[in-house]
Structure formats: structure tokens, C-alpha cells
Amino acid sequence: MIDRREFLTGSFGATLLAALPADLLAAVGNPPSESRWDPGRVTHLLPTVSDTALLIKASFVSPLAAPPVLRLTPGATAVRGRPNDTQGRFWQFRAEGLSPGRRYLLALTASDETSLCQPWELSTFPSREARPEHFRVLIFTCAGGHEQLPTGFLSAAVRNRLLRRGLSFGPQAVVANGDHVYWDLLAPRGSVNLGASPEAARLAGKFDRSALVFGENNETVLKLAAGPQIIPVYGTDFRSTPVFFLQDDHDNFDNDEATDEIVTFPPSTFMLRLARATQRLYYPEFLPDADRPRGLPWSEGGADAVSESFGTIRYGRLAEINLYDVRRTGTLAGPSAVFVDPEVESWLRGRAASTDVTHLVHVPSNPPGWSAGKWGEWYPDILGADKKLTTSVPKPYWQSGWLRQHDRLMQSLSTMKQRIPLIISGDLHAVGIGRMLRAGALDFQANPITTVLAGPIGTNPGGWPSAFRGVGPTPPAHLDLREEVKPIEQHGFTIADFHPDRIVLRFFKWDVRTQSPEEIDTLNPFHTTTLGRPS
């Protein structure tokens, strides 16, 4: 039986939080409370929305023999679930033709109309022409890691606690930027303690790279490997907050490494199958956007095409966030090499040149602004014998075309005269902010590019750049970067508040070495930056 009073309290409490001023929320520091919402038979629930559609990925305690049904109120919309695995435990629900800016009550029932969980609320975004006064986004990276591997990833409970603290500030959207899964299989360094370790074989078994994923033993291995890295971290806590999951190298089940024995990217066919299967099971693809071409790589065909690798968060005319995966379409073509497909670059540059939205932000999976000397990054810097980054030694297998594409994208952002050039990226395990004043011969001082490291959620001690790479995140020689907060290797996240005349960035960090998990519940920003629009 559903307690209506509890349901209303939870729903409108979240609505009230979202409406409070950001400064007040930061000052109050209310700890996240344990949810009294009843998940019933649901083990995880991750939704995404646009202004007129929603897409939900869900899993259940046990297989369902017939498709479940999602009902939306107001209206008479009933969506029949589509299976995402061969056993009937994983399902997705997609509803179209919804009203913009509308709060819907959602109810999930089995085929016999029995309730599968307590109803909950979810709102669509404002219409493309609406002019909202405020939009809040929670952003983080690197939330993956199997806690039963002896590598020291934060426990799923602590990661969930960090995320619930972020949710307590009432964001209207959440960006999980890459590395949701760590189970490297072939990379010489990355795989040893992860997917190629004896412990991994004991926990999940071994993949057969010559077999299909679904309908084979690989499906079981995938669920045992990836499920514990996602389901207990998110659970059903995000049921009323749209999420946007972007993939990075580890989500393809390998680290970006290049040696004479193996070059792990571009991803092989089997890597792609695992990455796509993980997304299919656990988190939603990107819904269509009118200003994102339908035919970009890894997008379904048709007017209602979802995209696996390139997404848009559009919040009326106030803000647009362009998300892009730099791994899946990367090439090894020397001076003409790219990280993102040329058509994706055209889309990004075209949106930067547009004038129909106040704020336009880039969220790539690979961070512009800093280098850790690794192979698969924008910059040619490599760790020298003196334990400092240098460009005097060639970086093996690095492609000069990657840097050329970097400069084209950076220039497109700096030339946005009425906007704040802003990049919030993933991958690099740190919290930080800097302003890019120069890239090679390009001068950005008239409109510097603010670049942000959003903060990692689950990093193990050996995963900090200073530990794994031998050097912390460092500005590369190609850039003139003014660091406002030098990258801090601690767990954390970033909250971005968009207003018509400014963007406010709040940075959170938690030190696993000196702070208790209980302190997460009252975590408040350690640094705040306000970016004003150019006059």
C-alpha cells in the first residue's frame, strides 16, 4: 500500500529544493535523507527526458514473463516495456508527444496490472522557445569500479552517498561523464588488476571475444562485471532527475594505451559490442534534438533517432549542453586524425556559431586544458626522465590531427562573443578549474575559455593521475592556462547553475584519507566561481 502523504512529501520536497536559490542551498547544507520511496521489485531506474519525450532504463529483482507497462498522468499515455536482455530482467520505456515543462506522475505495473513499485514524478524540460530563469546541473565522472576487486575503488555505498549529496541540491539534470565501468581486458597496464585478473574471472567468468554478447555466456559475464558497478551506485535515487550518461575509454572495457604490442583504440568490434550492450542494459541513450543531425555516427535512423555517443541537453532558450564521446570515432591518421567524426565536429562548431540559446557548453569525455602524459589525450606531452611533462620526446602513436581538431573546437568557443566559453569534462580524476588564454598560435584573451574538471566519484587510490601516470594533471606546453583551482586529486562533483546573465560553478571535494563517509552528508562547496556573460 502506498502512503500518499509520504509520496506527496517526497515529490513536492524535491520540487521545493529545485526552486530555492543556489546560494541558499549551499549555505543550508541539508544532508541527503534516506529515501522512503518503495522500489518494490525494481533494482535500478534511470530516466532521461527532452521537452517532449522520456526514456527510462530499468531492471527488476527477477525476470518478468510479460512486458511491464509504464503509465503517465495526466493524459492516458501507456507505454509497453521493451526488453533489453534475453531473460526479462532489463527493460526500457519510451514515451513521445509529451507536453513541455510538465510534471508527470509515473506508475509501473506488471502485465497483470499489479504495481511493480511506488509511483513517482518526472518532469519534461521546458519547450525550446521557453525562457526559464534558472537551470541546475550536477556533473561528475569516473563513478565505476567493482568493489569486490582488490583495487580499492570506493564502495558502492559511499559512491551512492556522494551522489545523494549532489541530488540534495535539487538539480534539474545530471551528467555522468564516462568511466561507468572498469573491467579492462587487454590493455597491458590497465587490465592486470581489472578484467584480466584472476579475481575478475572468479567474480564474473571470462568473455569469449568471438561470441555475441546477448544470448551467449557473455551476457552473464557482462551482468556480473558491470551490474555491481552501476545498479547499487544509482539504484532508484535518480528516478525523478533526468540523467545523461556519456561513455569514455573504460566503458569500452579497456584503457587507452598504445604500445608496440597493442593499440587499444579505436575500439574493436568486441569492445563496441560490450559498450553498446552496457548502455542498452543500464542507462539511457540521448534523445533526439532538432539541432543535432539525425545521421551522426552511432545514431539510429529516422525522425525519432536516439544517439549512443553524441547528446544534447536543451533547457529552453537558456542553456544547451553538447555532450560528445571522443573514443568511438577516433582515427589514427596522423595530421588528419580526429577524436570526433568530422560531421560531429561540424555539428559542434555550428551550434557554437548559433544565436538561439543564451549559454552553450561543451561536455567532452576527454578533458581540454590538462595533460597527464597519457597516449589517448589531445596533447603531445609525455612524462620525461625528470618526472615532468615534456614535448621534446615524441609520444608513441600519438596523432597530431587530434591537436588540430582541439584547436578548431577551442577557437569556435572563444569566438562566441555573447556567450561564456565553458567546457566541463570527464576522464581525468581530479577537481579543478582554469582559463585557457592561448592554444598554440590562437589567442583567446579577448574571450578566455573556462575549462573544468568535474570531479570523480569512485576512483581507487592507484587511479589518481599522480599514482598511475607518475604526474598530476598539468597544463600542456601547447596552452597558456591560468589555473584558478589547480587540479585536486580527491573525490567530488560540480554543480553548475545557469542564469540569463551568468553561470555559477560550485565545486565539491571529499578526502577519503582524512574525512569520514558521514561528513559527505554535510558537504558544501569548497570553491565557487561566477562567470558573467560578455558585455
C-alpha positions in Angstrom: 0.0 0.0 0.0 1.4 3.4 -1.0 1.4 6.1 1.7 0.1 9.1 -0.1 1.4 11.5 2.5 4.9 10.2 2.1 4.6 10.3 -1.7 3.5 13.9 -1.7 6.1 15.0 0.8 8.9 13.4 -1.3 7.7 14.8 -4.6 7.0 18.3 -3.6 10.1 18.4 -1.3 12.2 17.8 -4.4 10.3 20.5 -6.3 10.8 22.9 -3.5 14.6 22.2 -3.4 14.9 22.9 -7.1 13.1 26.3 -6.7 15.3 27.6 -3.8 18.2 29.9 -4.7 21.5 28.2 -5.3 23.3 30.4 -2.7 20.7 29.5 0.0 21.0 25.8 -0.8 24.8 26.0 -0.5 24.6 27.8 2.9 21.9 25.5 4.4 23.8 22.3 3.6 20.9 19.9 4.4 22.2 16.3 4.5 20.6 13.9 2.0 17.9 11.7 3.7 17.3 8.1 3.1 14.5 7.6 0.6 11.2 6.2 2.0 10.1 5.6 -1.6 9.2 1.9 -2.1 11.1 0.4 -5.1 9.1 -2.8 -4.9 10.6 -5.2 -7.5 12.7 -2.5 -9.2 16.5 -2.7 -8.7 17.5 0.4 -10.7 15.7 3.2 -12.6 17.5 5.8 -14.7 15.4 8.2 -16.8 16.3 10.9 -19.4 14.0 13.5 -20.9 13.7 16.2 -23.6 10.9 18.8 -23.8 8.5 16.3 -25.4 9.8 12.8 -24.6 11.2 10.5 -22.0 13.3 7.3 -22.0 13.8 5.1 -18.9 16.0 2.1 -18.3 15.0 -0.2 -15.5 15.9 -3.6 -14.1 14.0 -5.9 -11.7 14.7 -8.3 -8.9 13.6 -11.3 -11.1 12.7 -11.7 -14.7 9.2 -10.6 -15.9 7.4 -13.1 -18.1 5.5 -10.4 -20.0 6.2 -6.8 -20.8 5.5 -4.3 -17.9 3.6 -1.1 -18.6 4.5 2.5 -17.8 1.5 4.8 -17.3 1.8 8.6 -17.3 -0.7 11.0 -15.7 -2.1 13.5 -16.7 -3.1 12.0 -20.0 -3.8 8.5 -21.0 -0.3 7.5 -22.1 0.6 3.9 -21.6 4.0 2.6 -22.7 4.6 -1.1 -23.1 8.1 -2.1 -22.0 10.7 -3.2 -24.5 13.1 -6.0 -23.3 16.8 -5.1 -23.2 18.2 -8.6 -22.3 17.2 -12.2 -23.1 16.0 -13.0 -19.6 13.4 -10.3 -19.0 15.1 -8.5 -16.1 16.1 -5.4 -18.0 13.5 -3.2 -19.8 13.2 0.2 -21.4 10.2 2.6 -21.7 10.0 5.5 -24.2 7.1 8.0 -24.4 6.7 10.6 -27.1 4.4 13.6 -27.7 4.6 14.8 -24.1 3.9 18.4 -23.0 7.0 20.6 -22.4 7.6 21.7 -18.8 5.0 19.3 -17.5 5.3 17.2 -14.3 4.1 13.7 -14.8 3.1 11.0 -12.3 4.5 7.7 -13.5 3.3 4.2 -12.5 4.9 1.0 -13.4 2.8 -2.2 -13.4 3.2 -5.8 -14.4 1.1 -7.3 -17.2 -1.5 -8.3 -14.6 -1.7 -4.7 -13.5 -0.1 -5.2 -10.1 2.2 -2.4 -9.1 5.9 -3.0 -9.5 7.0 0.0 -7.4 5.6 3.1 -5.9 4.6 5.8 -8.4 7.0 8.7 -8.8 7.2 12.1 -10.6 9.3 13.1 -13.6 9.2 16.4 -15.5 9.9 17.2 -19.1 12.2 20.1 -19.9 10.8 23.5 -21.0 9.9 24.0 -24.6 12.7 25.1 -26.9 11.3 28.6 -27.1 10.7 29.0 -23.3 12.8 31.4 -21.3 13.4 29.9 -17.9 15.4 31.9 -15.4 17.4 29.1 -13.9 18.8 25.6 -14.7 20.9 23.5 -12.4 23.1 20.6 -13.5 25.1 18.1 -11.4 28.2 16.8 -13.2 30.7 14.1 -12.2 33.0 11.5 -13.8 34.5 8.1 -13.1 31.8 6.6 -10.9 32.6 3.0 -11.9 34.6 0.3 -10.2 33.8 -3.2 -8.9 34.2 -3.0 -5.1 35.0 -6.8 -4.8 38.1 -6.4 -6.9 41.1 -5.8 -4.7 41.9 -2.4 -6.3 40.4 -0.1 -3.7 37.5 1.6 -5.5 35.2 3.4 -3.2 32.4 1.2 -2.0 29.1 1.5 -3.9 27.5 2.7 -0.7 30.0 5.6 -0.4 29.6 6.5 -4.1 25.9 6.5 -3.7 26.3 8.7 -0.6 28.3 11.2 -2.7 25.7 11.2 -5.4 22.8 11.6 -3.0 24.6 14.6 -1.6 24.7 16.1 -5.1 21.0 15.3 -5.5 20.2 17.1 -2.3 20.9 20.4 -4.1 17.9 19.7 -6.4 19.5 19.6 -9.9 17.2 19.5 -12.9 19.7 17.3 -14.8 22.7 15.1 -14.1 25.7 14.4 -16.3 27.6 11.2 -15.6 30.7 11.8 -17.8 32.4 8.5 -18.6 34.1 5.5 -17.0 31.0 3.9 -15.5 32.7 0.5 -15.8 36.3 -0.5 -15.1 36.9 -4.0 -16.4 39.9 -3.6 -18.8 40.6 -6.7 -20.8 43.7 -6.2 -23.0 45.5 -3.0 -22.1 48.9 -4.0 -20.7 48.7 -1.9 -17.6 45.0 -1.4 -17.1 43.9 -5.0 -17.4 46.2 -6.6 -14.9 44.2 -5.8 -11.8 40.8 -5.5 -13.6 39.1 -7.6 -16.2 42.1 -9.8 -16.9 42.8 -10.6 -13.2 42.1 -14.0 -11.6 39.7 -12.2 -9.2 37.7 -10.9 -12.2 37.4 -14.5 -13.6 36.3 -15.7 -10.2 33.7 -12.9 -9.8 32.2 -13.0 -13.3 33.9 -15.5 -15.6 35.6 -14.8 -18.8 34.4 -13.2 -22.1 34.5 -15.1 -25.3 35.6 -12.4 -27.8 34.5 -14.5 -30.8 30.9 -14.8 -29.5 27.9 -12.5 -29.4 27.1 -10.7 -26.2 23.3 -11.3 -25.9 22.1 -14.9 -25.8 25.5 -16.2 -25.0 27.5 -16.7 -21.8 28.9 -13.2 -22.5 25.6 -11.8 -21.3 26.0 -13.4 -17.9 29.7 -12.3 -17.6 28.7 -8.7 -18.6 25.9 -8.5 -16.0 28.2 -9.9 -13.3 31.0 -7.5 -14.2 29.1 -4.3 -14.9 26.0 -4.6 -12.8 27.7 -4.2 -9.4 29.4 -1.1 -10.7 26.1 0.7 -11.7 23.0 -0.7 -10.0 23.9 -0.2 -6.4 25.6 3.2 -7.1 22.4 4.7 -8.6 19.6 2.4 -7.6 16.3 4.3 -7.8 17.6 7.6 -6.3 17.6 9.3 -9.8 14.1 8.3 -10.7 12.9 11.9 -10.8 16.1 13.5 -12.1 17.0 13.2 -15.8 20.4 11.6 -16.4 22.8 11.9 -19.3 25.5 9.2 -19.4 28.5 9.7 -21.7 30.9 6.9 -22.4 34.7 7.0 -22.3 37.6 4.5 -22.8 36.9 2.2 -19.8 33.3 1.8 -20.9 34.7 0.0 -23.9 36.3 -2.4 -21.5 39.9 -1.2 -21.9 42.2 1.6 -21.0 43.6 3.9 -23.7 47.1 2.5 -24.1 49.4 2.2 -27.1 52.5 0.0 -27.3 54.2 -2.0 -30.0 52.1 -5.0 -28.8 48.7 -3.3 -28.8 46.9 -0.1 -29.6 43.6 -0.3 -27.8 41.7 2.4 -29.7 39.8 2.9 -31.9 37.7 0.2 -30.2 37.5 -3.2 -31.8 34.2 -4.8 -32.7 34.0 -6.7 -29.5 34.8 -3.6 -27.4 31.9 -1.8 -29.2 29.6 -4.7 -28.6 30.3 -4.6 -24.8 30.0 -0.8 -24.7 26.7 -0.8 -26.5 25.3 -3.7 -24.5 26.2 -1.9 -21.2 24.3 1.2 -22.4 21.4 -0.9 -23.6 21.0 -2.6 -20.2 21.7 0.1 -17.7 21.5 3.8 -18.8 19.6 5.7 -21.5 20.8 6.9 -24.9 20.4 10.5 -25.9 17.0 11.5 -27.2 16.7 13.4 -30.5 17.3 17.2 -30.7 16.1 19.4 -33.5 19.5 21.0 -33.9 21.5 17.7 -33.8 21.8 15.9 -37.2 20.0 12.6 -37.2 22.8 10.9 -39.2 25.7 11.4 -36.8 27.7 8.2 -36.1 26.1 5.7 -33.7 22.6 7.2 -34.1 19.6 5.3 -35.1 17.9 6.3 -38.3 14.5 8.0 -38.5 12.9 11.1 -37.1 12.9 9.7 -33.5 16.5 8.6 -33.6 18.4 8.2 -30.3 22.2 8.6 -30.3 24.6 6.5 -28.3 27.6 8.8 -28.3 26.5 12.4 -29.0 23.9 14.1 -27.0 22.1 17.4 -26.3 20.7 18.9 -23.1 18.4 21.7 -24.2 16.7 23.7 -21.5 14.5 26.2 -23.3 16.5 29.2 -24.7 18.5 29.4 -21.5 21.1 26.6 -21.9 22.3 24.0 -24.3 24.9 21.4 -23.3 26.6 19.4 -26.1 28.0 16.0 -25.0 30.4 14.1 -27.1 32.4 10.8 -26.8 35.9 11.2 -28.1 36.7 7.5 -28.2 34.3 5.8 -30.5 35.0 7.7 -33.7 38.7 8.5 -33.2 41.1 7.8 -36.0 44.9 7.1 -36.4 45.6 9.2 -39.5 48.4 11.4 -38.4 47.9 15.0 -39.4 44.3 14.4 -40.5 43.4 12.2 -37.5 40.4 13.2 -35.4 38.9 12.3 -32.0 35.3 13.1 -33.1 34.0 12.3 -36.5 34.1 15.4 -38.9 30.3 15.5 -39.0 30.2 15.7 -35.2 32.8 18.5 -35.3 30.6 20.3 -37.9 27.6 20.0 -35.5 29.6 21.3 -32.6 31.0 24.3 -34.5 27.7 25.0 -36.0 26.0 25.1 -32.6 28.8 27.4 -31.3 28.0 29.8 -34.1 24.3 29.8 -33.4 22.4 32.5 -31.6 19.2 30.9 -30.5 20.3 29.9 -26.9 21.9 32.0 -24.2 24.5 29.6 -22.9 26.2 26.8 -24.9 28.6 24.4 -23.1 30.8 21.6 -24.3 31.0 18.4 -22.3 33.6 16.1 -23.9 34.7 12.8 -22.4 38.3 13.8 -22.7 39.5 17.0 -20.9 40.9 20.0 -22.8 43.2 22.0 -20.5 45.4 19.5 -18.8 47.6 16.6 -19.6 48.7 13.5 -17.6 51.1 12.4 -20.3 49.0 9.5 -21.4 48.6 8.4 -25.0 44.9 9.0 -25.8 44.6 12.7 -25.0 44.5 15.9 -27.0 48.2 16.9 -26.3 51.6 15.6 -27.3 53.1 15.9 -23.8 54.8 12.9 -22.3 56.4 12.1 -18.9 60.2 12.7 -19.2 63.0 11.2 -17.3 62.9 14.1 -14.8 59.2 13.1 -13.9 57.9 16.2 -15.7 55.9 16.6 -18.8 57.8 17.4 -22.0 57.2 17.6 -25.7 60.9 17.1 -26.5 60.3 13.4 -26.6 57.8 12.1 -29.2 54.8 10.4 -27.7 54.5 7.0 -29.4 51.4 6.6 -31.5 50.0 10.0 -30.6 48.3 11.7 -33.6 49.0 15.4 -34.4 45.5 15.7 -36.0 43.9 15.3 -32.6 45.5 18.6 -31.5 44.4 20.3 -34.7 40.8 19.3 -34.0 41.2 20.5 -30.4 42.3 24.0 -31.7 39.4 24.2 -34.1 36.9 23.4 -31.4 38.5 25.8 -28.9 38.5 28.6 -31.4 34.8 28.0 -32.1 34.1 28.5 -28.4 36.2 31.6 -27.9 34.6 33.3 -30.9 31.2 33.2 -29.2 31.1 36.9 -28.4 27.8 36.9 -26.5 28.5 33.7 -24.6 30.7 32.3 -21.9 33.1 29.7 -23.4 32.8 26.8 -21.0 34.0 23.2 -21.1 33.2 20.7 -18.3 34.9 17.4 -18.9 35.5 13.9 -17.5 38.2 11.2 -17.6 40.8 13.0 -15.5 40.5 12.0 -11.9 40.5 15.5 -10.2 38.5 18.6 -9.4 39.8 21.8 -10.9 39.2 24.9 -13.0 41.3 27.1 -15.3 41.1 29.6 -18.1 42.6 28.9 -21.5 44.2 32.1 -22.8 46.1 30.6 -25.7 46.3 27.4 -27.7 49.4 27.3 -30.0 49.1 30.4 -32.1 45.5 31.1 -31.2 44.9 34.0 -28.9 41.8 33.6 -26.6 42.5 36.5 -24.2 39.5 38.5 -25.6 37.2 35.7 -24.5 39.0 33.1 -22.5 37.7 29.5 -22.3 36.9 28.3 -18.9 37.6 24.6 -18.5 36.5 22.5 -15.6 37.4 19.0 -14.2 34.1 18.0 -12.7 35.4 15.6 -10.1 35.5 11.7 -9.8 33.1 9.6 -7.7 34.7 6.2 -7.4 38.4 6.4 -8.1 40.7 3.9 -6.4 44.0 5.1 -4.8 46.0 3.8 -7.7 43.8 5.6 -10.2 44.9 9.2 -9.3 47.0 10.5 -12.2 49.9 11.1 -9.9 49.9 7.4 -9.0 49.0 5.7 -12.3 50.8 8.2 -14.6 53.5 9.5 -12.3 52.4 13.1 -12.7 49.3 15.0 -11.7 47.1 16.9 -14.2 49.4 19.6 -15.7 48.8 22.3 -18.2 50.4 21.2 -21.5 53.0 23.2 -23.4 50.6 23.9 -26.1 48.4 26.1 -23.8 48.6 29.2 -21.8 46.3 28.1 -18.9 45.6 30.2 -15.9 44.6 27.8 -13.1 42.1 29.1 -10.7 42.0 25.9 -8.8 44.9 23.6 -9.5 43.6 20.0 -10.0 42.9 18.3 -6.7 43.1 14.5 -6.7 40.1 13.9 -4.4 36.6 12.6 -4.9 33.9 15.2 -5.7 31.5 16.7 -8.2 30.5 20.1 -9.7 27.1 21.9 -9.7 26.5 24.4 -12.5 23.7 27.0 -12.2 22.7 28.8 -15.4 21.1 32.2 -15.2 20.4 34.6 -18.1 23.3 36.8 -17.2 25.8 34.3 -15.6 26.9 30.8 -14.8 27.7 29.9 -11.2 30.0 26.9 -10.7 30.2 25.2 -7.3 33.0 22.7 -6.6 32.8 19.9 -4.0 35.5 17.6 -2.8 35.8 14.8 -0.2 39.1 13.4 1.1 38.9 9.7 1.6 42.1 9.8 3.6 41.0 12.3 6.2 37.2 12.5 6.2 34.6 10.0 7.2 31.7 8.9 5.0 29.3 10.7 7.4 30.9 14.0 6.5 29.7 13.6 2.9 26.1 14.3 4.2 27.0 17.9 5.0 29.5 18.5 2.2 29.3 22.1 0.9 31.3 23.8 -1.9 35.0 24.5 -1.2 35.2 26.9 -4.1 32.6 28.9 -6.1 33.1 30.8 -9.4 30.7 33.2 -11.1 31.1 33.6 -14.8 29.4 36.7 -16.3 28.3 36.9 -19.9 30.5 39.1 -22.1 29.0 42.6 -22.4 
